[in-house]
Amino acid sequence: MIVEPSTLALFLVAVLALFVTPGPNMVFVLSYSLAHGPRAGFAAALQRNPWVSRVQGWFLGTVLAGLALRLLLLERPVRQDG
């Protein structure tokens, strides 16, 4: 169940792409930053706790979803009729 480095690298690139894609939370932080200044926007993004930030939560959620999908596909491989 060891992941090849090339597969892991591709997965991390996909995670990064999803990570930087703007969504509703990004709009919240951007609008809060524009209304209250960059320090307030940074605080809103971190939720006043640098260890449990929104960004870390998004990253962790994406990684866990990818691992769950990988385990699911390993358990039930896709048939290839050829």
N, C-alpha and C positions, 0 to 999 in steps of 0.2 A: 504494500500500500504506500510505497514511497513515490513521491511525485518527482517527475523529471524536472531538472532546472529550467529547461526551455518552456515546459508547460506552466510551471510556477511563474516564470517571468511574464508569459502571455496573460495569465490570470491576473497578476498584479497590475499590468497595464490596463486591463479591462476594469479592474476595481478603481484605479486612479481616474479613468475616464468617467465612470459613474460618480465618483467622489467629487469631481470638479464641475459636473453638470448642474446648472442652477435649478433650484426647485423652490417650493414655497418657503422653506426655512431660509434659503439664501435671500429671497425677496424681503423677508422679515428683517434679517440682519442689515441688508443694504438700506432699507427704508429707515430703520432705527438709527443707523450711522448717519444718514443724511439729515435726519431731524435733530439728533442729539450730539453729533460729533463722533469722530473715530474712536475715542476711548470708550464711549458708551456702546458703540456698535461692537467693539471687541469684547466688552464685558457681556453683552447680550449673546454673542457667539459662544463664549465660554461658560455662560450661566453662572458666573461668579465662582466657579470651581474648575481650575485648570485640568484636573485629572479626570473629570467626567464631563467633557464638553460635547456639544452637539456634533462636532466634526469627528471626534473619536467614536461616538455612538454610531454615526453613519458608516464609518469605515468598518467598525466591528460588525455591524449588521450586514454589510455587503459581503464581508469575508465569511461570516457564518452561513449566509444564504448560499454562497458558492460552494462551501464545503458540504452543506446538506444536499445540494443538487448533485454534487460529485458522488456522495455516498449512495444516493438514490439510483443514479445511473450505474454504479458498480453492482448494486444489489439486483437490478433488473436491466441487464444489457439490452441495447437496441438490436433487434434482428436485422440482419442485412441479407436479403434474398438477392442472389445474384446470378 
